């Protein structure tokens, strides 16, 4: 049974910030539109996605490590202000 997943197992992705594996549903998908990183809550935007924990700590690590340009195979820096605003807003809304 090599190479098969267990029935009912949820997909996992790696956080580009802390580099830990987590359930896809626990991570925030980020896509690149133009030269900006945009949060994709519903997971429906087209294109390559990068995943990050919805925490400022992981987002900061991803920015410092230049993980987004590497994940998207982009040249040069990408804007992450929109993602930071989204993460801060969702952190405040959580109890």
Biopython code that builds the backbone (N, CA, C, O; Angstrom):
import numpy as np
from Bio.PDB.StructureBuilder import StructureBuilder

atoms = [
    (1, "UNK", "N", (0.825, -1.177, 0.000)),
    (1, "UNK", "CA", (0.000, 0.000, 0.000)),
    (1, "UNK", "C", (0.873, 1.245, 0.000)),
    (1, "UNK", "O", (0.556, 2.230, 0.666)),
    (2, "UNK", "N", (1.912, 1.205, -0.704)),
    (2, "UNK", "CA", (2.859, 2.300, -0.786)),
    (2, "UNK", "C", (2.312, 3.457, -1.618)),
    (2, "UNK", "O", (1.745, 3.249, -2.690)),
    (3, "UNK", "N", (2.489, 4.688, -1.108)),
    (3, "UNK", "CA", (2.094, 5.867, -1.863)),
    (3, "UNK", "C", (0.633, 6.243, -1.754)),
    (3, "UNK", "O", (0.200, 7.197, -2.401)),
    (4, "UNK", "N", (-0.133, 5.534, -0.967)),
    (4, "UNK", "CA", (-1.558, 5.839, -0.823)),
    (4, "UNK", "C", (-1.813, 6.470, 0.538)),
    (4, "UNK", "O", (-1.139, 6.170, 1.523)),
    (5, "UNK", "N", (-2.801, 7.346, 0.562)),
    (5, "UNK", "CA", (-3.167, 7.970, 1.828)),
    (5, "UNK", "C", (-4.276, 7.172, 2.490)),
    (5, "UNK", "O", (-4.959, 6.380, 1.840)),
    (6, "UNK", "N", (-4.446, 7.382, 3.759)),
    (6, "UNK", "CA", (-5.497, 6.701, 4.499)),
    (6, "UNK", "C", (-6.854, 7.289, 4.130)),
    (6, "UNK", "O", (-6.959, 8.476, 3.818)),
    (7, "UNK", "N", (-7.863, 6.478, 4.164)),
    (7, "UNK", "CA", (-9.219, 6.940, 3.878)),
    (7, "UNK", "C", (-9.610, 7.961, 4.937)),
    (7, "UNK", "O", (-9.452, 7.715, 6.133)),
    (8, "UNK", "N", (-10.122, 9.107, 4.494)),
    (8, "UNK", "CA", (-10.560, 10.134, 5.429)),
    (8, "UNK", "C", (-9.455, 11.068, 5.889)),
    (8, "UNK", "O", (-9.719, 11.975, 6.678)),
    (9, "UNK", "N", (-8.241, 10.878, 5.429)),
    (9, "UNK", "CA", (-7.173, 11.773, 5.850)),
    (9, "UNK", "C", (-7.315, 13.112, 5.139)),
    (9, "UNK", "O", (-7.728, 13.170, 3.980)),
    (10, "UNK", "N", (-6.970, 14.179, 5.839)),
    (10, "UNK", "CA", (-7.100, 15.500, 5.230)),
    (10, "UNK", "C", (-5.770, 15.885, 4.587)),
    (10, "UNK", "O", (-4.709, 15.471, 5.052)),
    (11, "UNK", "N", (-5.830, 16.674, 3.524)),
    (11, "UNK", "CA", (-4.596, 17.070, 2.857)),
    (11, "UNK", "C", (-3.744, 17.966, 3.752)),
    (11, "UNK", "O", (-4.266, 18.775, 4.519)),
    (12, "UNK", "N", (-2.445, 17.811, 3.644)),
    (12, "UNK", "CA", (-1.514, 18.630, 4.415)),
    (12, "UNK", "C", (-0.715, 19.523, 3.481)),
    (12, "UNK", "O", (-0.451, 19.172, 2.331)),
    (13, "UNK", "N", (-0.341, 20.673, 3.995)),
    (13, "UNK", "CA", (0.519, 21.604, 3.280)),
    (13, "UNK", "C", (1.580, 22.092, 4.264)),
    (13, "UNK", "O", (1.439, 21.923, 5.475)),
    (14, "UNK", "N", (2.644, 22.698, 3.731)),
    (14, "UNK", "CA", (3.698, 23.229, 4.571)),
    (14, "UNK", "C", (3.594, 24.744, 4.643)),
    (14, "UNK", "O", (3.438, 25.412, 3.621)),
    (15, "UNK", "N", (3.681, 25.278, 5.841)),
    (15, "UNK", "CA", (3.691, 26.721, 6.050)),
    (15, "UNK", "C", (5.037, 27.252, 5.552)),
    (15, "UNK", "O", (6.089, 26.764, 5.965)),
    (16, "UNK", "N", (5.005, 28.255, 4.661)),
    (16, "UNK", "CA", (6.257, 28.789, 4.119)),
    (16, "UNK", "C", (6.984, 29.654, 5.143)),
    (16, "UNK", "O", (8.139, 30.024, 4.930)),
    (17, "UNK", "N", (6.315, 29.983, 6.262)),
    (17, "UNK", "CA", (6.949, 30.772, 7.316)),
    (17, "UNK", "C", (7.745, 29.904, 8.261)),
    (17, "UNK", "O", (8.973, 29.983, 8.307)),
    (18, "UNK", "N", (7.038, 29.065, 9.024)),
    (18, "UNK", "CA", (7.704, 28.237, 10.036)),
    (18, "UNK", "C", (8.148, 26.884, 9.498)),
    (18, "UNK", "O", (8.866, 26.152, 10.179)),
    (19, "UNK", "N", (7.726, 26.542, 8.274)),
    (19, "UNK", "CA", (8.091, 25.313, 7.587)),
    (19, "UNK", "C", (7.551, 24.064, 8.285)),
    (19, "UNK", "O", (8.119, 22.982, 8.132)),
    (20, "UNK", "N", (6.469, 24.195, 9.043)),
    (20, "UNK", "CA", (5.828, 23.047, 9.667)),
    (20, "UNK", "C", (4.659, 22.590, 8.808)),
    (20, "UNK", "O", (4.000, 23.403, 8.160)),
    (21, "UNK", "N", (4.407, 21.290, 8.806)),
    (21, "UNK", "CA", (3.270, 20.738, 8.064)),
    (21, "UNK", "C", (2.027, 20.865, 8.927)),
    (21, "UNK", "O", (2.066, 20.676, 10.143)),
    (22, "UNK", "N", (0.917, 21.192, 8.264)),
    (22, "UNK", "CA", (-0.357, 21.324, 8.973)),
    (22, "UNK", "C", (-1.474, 20.967, 8.004)),
    (22, "UNK", "O", (-1.263, 20.886, 6.794)),
    (23, "UNK", "N", (-2.647, 20.757, 8.543)),
    (23, "UNK", "CA", (-3.814, 20.480, 7.710)),
    (23, "UNK", "C", (-4.077, 21.693, 6.824)),
    (23, "UNK", "O", (-3.943, 22.837, 7.256)),
    (24, "UNK", "N", (-4.446, 21.427, 5.605)),
    (24, "UNK", "CA", (-4.701, 22.495, 4.640)),
    (24, "UNK", "C", (-5.738, 23.482, 5.169)),
    (24, "UNK", "O", (-5.644, 24.683, 4.920)),
    (25, "UNK", "N", (-6.723, 22.971, 5.896)),
    (25, "UNK", "CA", (-7.785, 23.830, 6.429)),
    (25, "UNK", "C", (-7.296, 24.765, 7.534)),
    (25, "UNK", "O", (-7.966, 25.755, 7.831)),
    (26, "UNK", "N", (-6.150, 24.479, 8.147)),
    (26, "UNK", "CA", (-5.600, 25.322, 9.210)),
    (26, "UNK", "C", (-4.698, 26.423, 8.673)),
    (26, "UNK", "O", (-4.267, 27.294, 9.429)),
    (27, "UNK", "N", (-4.411, 26.392, 7.389)),
    (27, "UNK", "CA", (-3.493, 27.359, 6.791)),
    (27, "UNK", "C", (-4.239, 28.338, 5.893)),
    (27, "UNK", "O", (-5.340, 28.054, 5.421)),
    (28, "UNK", "N", (-3.627, 29.488, 5.665)),
    (28, "UNK", "CA", (-4.174, 30.503, 4.769)),
    (28, "UNK", "C", (-3.462, 30.394, 3.434)),
    (28, "UNK", "O", (-2.233, 30.428, 3.375)),
    (29, "UNK", "N", (-4.230, 30.263, 2.364)),
    (29, "UNK", "CA", (-3.647, 30.178, 1.019)),
    (29, "UNK", "C", (-3.386, 31.598, 0.514)),
    (29, "UNK", "O", (-4.238, 32.478, 0.631)),
    (30, "UNK", "N", (-2.215, 31.799, -0.038)),
    (30, "UNK", "CA", (-1.807, 33.089, -0.601)),
    (30, "UNK", "C", (-1.550, 32.875, -2.085)),
    (30, "UNK", "O", (-0.920, 31.891, -2.472)),
    (31, "UNK", "N", (-2.038, 33.797, -2.921)),
    (31, "UNK", "CA", (-1.759, 33.756, -4.351)),
    (31, "UNK", "C", (-1.129, 35.079, -4.758)),
    (31, "UNK", "O", (-1.240, 36.082, -4.054)),
    (32, "UNK", "N", (-0.471, 35.061, -5.899)),
    (32, "UNK", "CA", (0.181, 36.262, -6.412)),
    (32, "UNK", "C", (-0.673, 36.846, -7.535)),
    (32, "UNK", "O", (-0.996, 36.159, -8.504)),
    (33, "UNK", "N", (-1.030, 38.112, -7.394)),
    (33, "UNK", "CA", (-1.737, 38.843, -8.442)),
    (33, "UNK", "C", (-0.899, 40.070, -8.741)),
    (33, "UNK", "O", (-0.761, 40.961, -7.903)),
    (34, "UNK", "N", (-0.338, 40.111, -9.945)),
    (34, "UNK", "CA", (0.604, 41.185, -10.282)),
    (34, "UNK", "C", (1.863, 41.004, -9.466)),
    (34, "UNK", "O", (2.523, 39.968, -9.552)),
    (35, "UNK", "N", (2.200, 42.010, -8.672)),
    (35, "UNK", "CA", (3.367, 41.892, -7.785)),
    (35, "UNK", "C", (2.934, 41.950, -6.328)),
    (35, "UNK", "O", (3.712, 42.332, -5.453)),
    (36, "UNK", "N", (1.687, 41.569, -6.074)),
    (36, "UNK", "CA", (1.137, 41.580, -4.713)),
    (36, "UNK", "C", (0.734, 40.175, -4.292)),
    (36, "UNK", "O", (0.238, 39.391, -5.101)),
    (37, "UNK", "N", (0.949, 39.871, -3.035)),
    (37, "UNK", "CA", (0.438, 38.640, -2.435)),
    (37, "UNK", "C", (-0.961, 38.941, -1.917)),
    (37, "UNK", "O", (-1.177, 39.945, -1.237)),
    (38, "UNK", "N", (-1.909, 38.068, -2.240)),
    (38, "UNK", "CA", (-3.309, 38.278, -1.892)),
    (38, "UNK", "C", (-3.814, 37.054, -1.129)),
    (38, "UNK", "O", (-3.582, 35.923, -1.557)),
    (39, "UNK", "N", (-4.510, 37.268, 0.008)),
    (39, "UNK", "CA", (-5.075, 36.126, 0.729)),
    (39, "UNK", "C", (-6.236, 35.516, -0.050)),
    (39, "UNK", "O", (-7.034, 36.228, -0.660)),
    (40, "UNK", "N", (-6.315, 34.199, -0.021)),
    (40, "UNK", "CA", (-7.360, 33.465, -0.730)),
    (40, "UNK", "C", (-8.096, 32.584, 0.282)),
    (40, "UNK", "O", (-7.802, 31.396, 0.409)),
    (41, "UNK", "N", (-9.049, 33.174, 0.996)),
    (41, "UNK", "CA", (-9.781, 32.460, 2.047)),
    (41, "UNK", "C", (-10.519, 31.238, 1.530)),
    (41, "UNK", "O", (-10.493, 30.183, 2.164)),
    (42, "UNK", "N", (-11.170, 31.368, 0.396)),
    (42, "UNK", "CA", (-11.989, 30.275, -0.117)),
    (42, "UNK", "C", (-11.189, 29.260, -0.917)),
    (42, "UNK", "O", (-11.690, 28.171, -1.197)),
    (43, "UNK", "N", (-9.955, 29.593, -1.291)),
    (43, "UNK", "CA", (-9.128, 28.655, -2.048)),
    (43, "UNK", "C", (-9.561, 28.497, -3.489)),
    (43, "UNK", "O", (-9.347, 27.442, -4.085)),
    (44, "UNK", "N", (-10.168, 29.532, -4.065)),
    (44, "UNK", "CA", (-10.698, 29.430, -5.422)),
    (44, "UNK", "C", (-9.977, 30.306, -6.436)),
    (44, "UNK", "O", (-10.249, 30.206, -7.633)),
    (45, "UNK", "N", (-9.068, 31.160, -5.988)),
    (45, "UNK", "CA", (-8.364, 32.017, -6.941)),
    (45, "UNK", "C", (-7.418, 31.175, -7.789)),
    (45, "UNK", "O", (-6.822, 30.217, -7.298)),
    (46, "UNK", "N", (-7.283, 31.536, -9.060)),
    (46, "UNK", "CA", (-6.425, 30.736, -9.940)),
    (46, "UNK", "C", (-4.939, 30.967, -9.658)),
    (46, "UNK", "O", (-4.543, 31.989, -9.097)),
    (47, "UNK", "N", (-4.153, 30.013, -10.054)),
    (47, "UNK", "CA", (-2.703, 30.145, -9.970)),
    (47, "UNK", "C", (-2.101, 29.356, -8.828)),
    (47, "UNK", "O", (-2.789, 28.708, -8.039)),
    (48, "UNK", "N", (-0.787, 29.443, -8.779)),
    (48, "UNK", "CA", (-0.005, 28.752, -7.754)),
    (48, "UNK", "C", (-0.316, 29.363, -6.395)),
    (48, "UNK", "O", (-0.482, 30.577, -6.275)),
    (49, "UNK", "N", (-0.394, 28.525, -5.384)),
    (49, "UNK", "CA", (-0.664, 29.004, -4.034)),
    (49, "UNK", "C", (0.473, 28.671, -3.089)),
    (49, "UNK", "O", (1.161, 27.662, -3.244)),
    (50, "UNK", "N", (0.655, 29.538, -2.108)),
    (50, "UNK", "CA", (1.592, 29.288, -1.021)),
    (50, "UNK", "C", (0.771, 29.329, 0.258)),
    (50, "UNK", "O", (-0.189, 30.094, 0.352)),
    (51, "UNK", "N", (1.127, 28.532, 1.226)),
    (51, "UNK", "CA", (0.340, 28.421, 2.447)),
    (51, "UNK", "C", (1.137, 28.927, 3.637)),
    (51, "UNK", "O", (2.345, 28.713, 3.738)),
    (52, "UNK", "N", (0.424, 29.609, 4.542)),
    (52, "UNK", "CA", (1.045, 30.155, 5.742)),
    (52, "UNK", "C", (0.023, 30.069, 6.879)),
    (52, "UNK", "O", (-1.181, 30.200, 6.656)),
    (53, "UNK", "N", (0.521, 29.845, 8.107)),
    (53, "UNK", "CA", (-0.381, 29.889, 9.254)),
    (53, "UNK", "C", (-0.944, 31.302, 9.356)),
    (53, "UNK", "O", (-0.213, 32.263, 9.116)),
    (54, "UNK", "N", (-2.211, 31.460, 9.702)),
    (54, "UNK", "CA", (-2.781, 32.803, 9.819)),
    (54, "UNK", "C", (-2.345, 33.494, 11.108)),
    (54, "UNK", "O", (-3.170, 33.857, 11.947)),
    (55, "UNK", "N", (-1.035, 33.667, 11.247)),
    (55, "UNK", "CA", (-0.440, 34.304, 12.419)),
    (55, "UNK", "C", (0.646, 35.277, 11.944)),
    (55, "UNK", "O", (1.367, 35.004, 10.985)),
    (56, "UNK", "N", (0.743, 36.396, 12.624)),
    (56, "UNK", "CA", (1.719, 37.420, 12.236)),
    (56, "UNK", "C", (3.140, 36.867, 12.323)),
    (56, "UNK", "O", (3.999, 37.243, 11.525)),
    (57, "UNK", "N", (3.395, 35.983, 13.279)),
    (57, "UNK", "CA", (4.736, 35.410, 13.454)),
    (57, "UNK", "C", (5.161, 34.644, 12.204)),
    (57, "UNK", "O", (6.267, 34.841, 11.701)),
    (58, "UNK", "N", (4.301, 33.784, 11.710)),
    (58, "UNK", "CA", (4.637, 32.993, 10.521)),
    (58, "UNK", "C", (4.741, 33.866, 9.277)),
    (58, "UNK", "O", (5.605, 33.642, 8.430)),
    (59, "UNK", "N", (3.868, 34.851, 9.167)),
    (59, "UNK", "CA", (3.926, 35.761, 8.020)),
    (59, "UNK", "C", (5.231, 36.542, 8.035)),
    (59, "UNK", "O", (5.857, 36.725, 6.991)),
    (60, "UNK", "N", (5.647, 37.005, 9.214)),
    (60, "UNK", "CA", (6.905, 37.742, 9.341)),
    (60, "UNK", "C", (8.093, 36.861, 8.957)),
    (60, "UNK", "O", (9.008, 37.318, 8.273)),
    (61, "UNK", "N", (8.083, 35.605, 9.393)),
    (61, "UNK", "CA", (9.155, 34.672, 9.017)),
    (61, "UNK", "C", (9.203, 34.467, 7.509)),
    (61, "UNK", "O", (10.282, 34.435, 6.916)),
    (62, "UNK", "N", (8.038, 34.330, 6.891)),
    (62, "UNK", "CA", (7.980, 34.123, 5.439)),
    (62, "UNK", "C", (8.538, 35.330, 4.695)),
    (62, "UNK", "O", (9.251, 35.172, 3.704)),
    (63, "UNK", "N", (8.222, 36.529, 5.162)),
    (63, "UNK", "CA", (8.722, 37.745, 4.507)),
    (63, "UNK", "C", (10.236, 37.853, 4.689)),
    (63, "UNK", "O", (10.958, 38.145, 3.736)),
    (64, "UNK", "N", (10.715, 37.619, 5.914)),
    (64, "UNK", "CA", (12.160, 37.728, 6.166)),
    (64, "UNK", "C", (12.965, 36.693, 5.390)),
    (64, "UNK", "O", (14.086, 36.971, 4.964)),
    (65, "UNK", "N", (12.401, 35.504, 5.205)),
    (65, "UNK", "CA", (13.097, 34.438, 4.471)),
    (65, "UNK", "C", (12.901, 34.540, 2.956)),
    (65, "UNK", "O", (13.431, 33.726, 2.200)),
    (66, "UNK", "N", (12.138, 35.543, 2.519)),
    (66, "UNK", "CA", (11.818, 35.726, 1.090)),
    (66, "UNK", "C", (11.157, 34.466, 0.519)),
    (66, "UNK", "O", (11.458, 34.036, -0.595)),
    (67, "UNK", "N", (10.257, 33.892, 1.307)),
    (67, "UNK", "CA", (9.613, 32.638, 0.918)),
    (67, "UNK", "C", (8.574, 32.823, -0.177)),
    (67, "UNK", "O", (8.390, 31.925, -1.000)),
    (68, "UNK", "N", (7.890, 33.963, -0.210)),
    (68, "UNK", "CA", (6.846, 34.149, -1.215)),
    (68, "UNK", "C", (7.402, 34.253, -2.633)),
    (68, "UNK", "O", (6.892, 33.577, -3.526)),
    (69, "UNK", "N", (8.433, 35.076, -2.879)),
    (69, "UNK", "CA", (8.986, 35.081, -4.247)),
    (69, "UNK", "C", (9.506, 33.706, -4.674)),
    (69, "UNK", "O", (9.395, 33.339, -5.843)),
    (70, "UNK", "N", (10.063, 32.959, -3.747)),
    (70, "UNK", "CA", (10.563, 31.622, -4.061)),
    (70, "UNK", "C", (9.404, 30.673, -4.359)),
    (70, "UNK", "O", (9.467, 29.896, -5.312)),
    (71, "UNK", "N", (8.357, 30.734, -3.556)),
    (71, "UNK", "CA", (7.212, 29.836, -3.746)),
    (71, "UNK", "C", (6.491, 30.119, -5.069)),
    (71, "UNK", "O", (6.008, 29.201, -5.731)),
    (72, "UNK", "N", (6.426, 31.399, -5.442)),
    (72, "UNK", "CA", (5.730, 31.775, -6.670)),
    (72, "UNK", "C", (6.657, 31.834, -7.882)),
    (72, "UNK", "O", (6.221, 32.122, -8.996)),
    (73, "UNK", "N", (7.930, 31.560, -7.651)),
    (73, "UNK", "CA", (8.932, 31.623, -8.721)),
    (73, "UNK", "C", (8.931, 32.993, -9.381)),
    (73, "UNK", "O", (8.981, 33.114, -10.605)),
    (74, "UNK", "N", (8.872, 34.018, -8.543)),
    (74, "UNK", "CA", (8.817, 35.409, -9.024)),
    (74, "UNK", "C", (10.180, 36.072, -8.842)),
    (74, "UNK", "O", (10.975, 35.688, -7.984)),
    (75, "UNK", "N", (10.412, 37.055, -9.658)),
    (75, "UNK", "CA", (11.651, 37.827, -9.533)),
    (75, "UNK", "C", (11.340, 39.109, -8.767)),
    (75, "UNK", "O", (10.361, 39.797, -9.056)),
    (76, "UNK", "N", (12.167, 39.412, -7.806)),
    (76, "UNK", "CA", (11.994, 40.634, -7.038)),
    (76, "UNK", "C", (11.031, 40.472, -5.880)),
    (76, "UNK", "O", (10.384, 39.436, -5.732)),
    (77, "UNK", "N", (10.944, 41.510, -5.061)),
    (77, "UNK", "CA", (10.085, 41.447, -3.875)),
    (77, "UNK", "C", (8.603, 41.539, -4.243)),
    (77, "UNK", "O", (8.237, 42.094, -5.278)),
    (78, "UNK", "N", (7.773, 40.987, -3.379)),
    (78, "UNK", "CA", (6.324, 41.032, -3.555)),
    (78, "UNK", "C", (5.705, 41.796, -2.388)),
    (78, "UNK", "O", (6.193, 41.724, -1.260)),
    (79, "UNK", "N", (4.645, 42.516, -2.663)),
    (79, "UNK", "CA", (3.953, 43.254, -1.617)),
    (79, "UNK", "C", (3.136, 42.319, -0.738)),
    (79, "UNK", "O", (2.410, 41.463, -1.243)),
    (80, "UNK", "N", (3.255, 42.480, 0.567)),
    (80, "UNK", "CA", (2.533, 41.610, 1.497)),
    (80, "UNK", "C", (1.657, 42.400, 2.458)),
    (80, "UNK", "O", (1.163, 41.840, 3.436)),
    (81, "UNK", "N", (1.456, 43.677, 2.204)),
    (81, "UNK", "CA", (0.667, 44.513, 3.113)),
    (81, "UNK", "C", (-0.774, 44.015, 3.231)),
    (81, "UNK", "O", (-1.333, 44.017, 4.328)),
    (82, "UNK", "N", (-1.375, 43.595, 2.141)),
    (82, "UNK", "CA", (-2.744, 43.099, 2.168)),
    (82, "UNK", "C", (-2.883, 41.834, 2.999)),
    (82, "UNK", "O", (-3.868, 41.659, 3.717)),
    (83, "UNK", "N", (-1.899, 40.958, 2.900)),
    (83, "UNK", "CA", (-1.922, 39.710, 3.674)),
    (83, "UNK", "C", (-1.748, 40.028, 5.158)),
    (83, "UNK", "O", (-2.437, 39.454, 6.001)),
    (84, "UNK", "N", (-0.836, 40.934, 5.477)),
    (84, "UNK", "CA", (-0.612, 41.324, 6.874)),
    (84, "UNK", "C", (-1.885, 41.914, 7.467)),
    (84, "UNK", "O", (-2.260, 41.578, 8.590)),
    (85, "UNK", "N", (-2.548, 42.787, 6.725)),
    (85, "UNK", "CA", (-3.797, 43.393, 7.197)),
    (85, "UNK", "C", (-4.851, 42.310, 7.436)),
    (85, "UNK", "O", (-5.556, 42.346, 8.445)),
    (86, "UNK", "N", (-4.962, 41.360, 6.527)),
    (86, "UNK", "CA", (-5.934, 40.266, 6.650)),
    (86, "UNK", "C", (-5.641, 39.412, 7.887)),
    (86, "UNK", "O", (-6.561, 39.067, 8.628)),
    (87, "UNK", "N", (-4.384, 39.072, 8.112)),
    (87, "UNK", "CA", (-4.000, 38.229, 9.249)),
    (87, "UNK", "C", (-4.252, 38.970, 10.562)),
    (87, "UNK", "O", (-4.748, 38.378, 11.521)),
    (88, "UNK", "N", (-3.917, 40.249, 10.611)),
    (88, "UNK", "CA", (-4.147, 41.021, 11.832)),
    (88, "UNK", "C", (-5.637, 41.141, 12.135)),
    (88, "UNK", "O", (-6.046, 41.053, 13.292)),
    (89, "UNK", "N", (-6.446, 41.342, 11.100)),
    (89, "UNK", "CA", (-7.893, 41.485, 11.260)),
    (89, "UNK", "C", (-8.512, 40.176, 11.761)),
    (89, "UNK", "O", (-9.376, 40.196, 12.637)),
    (90, "UNK", "N", (-8.072, 39.035, 11.208)),
    (90, "UNK", "CA", (-8.637, 37.756, 11.638)),
    (90, "UNK", "C", (-8.147, 37.391, 13.035)),
    (90, "UNK", "O", (-8.864, 36.724, 13.780)),
    (91, "UNK", "N", (-6.937, 37.816, 13.404)),
    (91, "UNK", "CA", (-6.432, 37.542, 14.755)),
    (91, "UNK", "C", (-7.231, 38.322, 15.802)),
    (91, "UNK", "O", (-7.466, 37.823, 16.903)),
    (92, "UNK", "N", (-7.641, 39.530, 15.465)),
    (92, "UNK", "CA", (-8.440, 40.334, 16.393)),
    (92, "UNK", "C", (-9.848, 39.786, 16.526)),
    (92, "UNK", "O", (-10.451, 39.876, 17.595)),
    (93, "UNK", "N", (-10.382, 39.212, 15.439)),
    (93, "UNK", "CA", (-11.746, 38.692, 15.469)),
    (93, "UNK", "C", (-11.849, 37.382, 16.228)),
    (93, "UNK", "O", (-12.918, 37.040, 16.735)),
    (94, "UNK", "N", (-10.734, 36.635, 16.313)),
    (94, "UNK", "CA", (-10.746, 35.355, 17.025)),
    (94, "UNK", "C", (-10.817, 35.599, 18.527)),
    (94, "UNK", "O", (-10.200, 36.540, 19.026)),
    (95, "UNK", "N", (-11.563, 34.765, 19.260)),
    (95, "UNK", "CA", (-11.689, 34.957, 20.714)),
    (95, "UNK", "C", (-10.441, 34.636, 21.468)),
    (95, "UNK", "O", (-10.412, 34.755, 22.693)),
]
sb = StructureBuilder()
sb.init_structure("model")
sb.init_model(0)
sb.init_chain("A")
sb.init_seg("    ")
for serial, (resi, resn, name, xyz) in enumerate(atoms, 1):
    if name == "N":
        sb.init_residue(resn, " ", resi, " ")
    sb.init_atom(name, np.array(xyz, "f"), 0.0, 1.0, " ", f" {name:<3s}", serial, name[0])
structure = sb.get_structure()
